[in-house]
């Protein structure tokens, strides 16, 4: 990896309304980068628009093809194709053994965490390929490289993200060597998602703001040479 340039970049973040996504939006903006973010919570999006007025923030559910298409069109029209596309939006199932997870809940986790990533890629990646540069970061998890009981649906999606990203990197190597795709395990951070699994024990881990202090410079340092890497944030 190389040190990031000082010129402003266009950063696209899904799941920008809470946790890691919101912390990244704030940190990238503080460093002078142009941030396009989306999330499902309209109030949180309004708050981001007020706080980070130079950015572009939209109410988007990544399970909605038309909404993703509209978000991509608006973001690119304002700032151009992304230099860094962060597929961060995800949910986790309620703690339960796999046979007790309702079918609709399993489908929802799959649709957001995996199919949602595909929707976002379909609407942003062709423009990055056409321009010939940029980095896609698909957020994985420690549970995309190991497993635990009661979170099988989530583990399944994050293992799938690892495989999808590795294969995408091979596609890019042939089609657009200047564009990279990496899978990122962000580590264990005290988010609402972690608290749903760990309860109060999540408080012993770093919060998203502290995480972003080191993770954002790390992300800005990614380049085409990292294509296909399975990385862990510092």
Beta strands, then each sheet from edge to edge (+ up, - down):
strand 1: 10-14
strand 2: 34-39
strand 3: 56-59
strand 4: 84-87
strand 5: 134-139
strand 6: 179-185
strand 7: 230-232
sheet 1: 3+ 2+ 1+ 4+ 5+ 6+ 7+
end
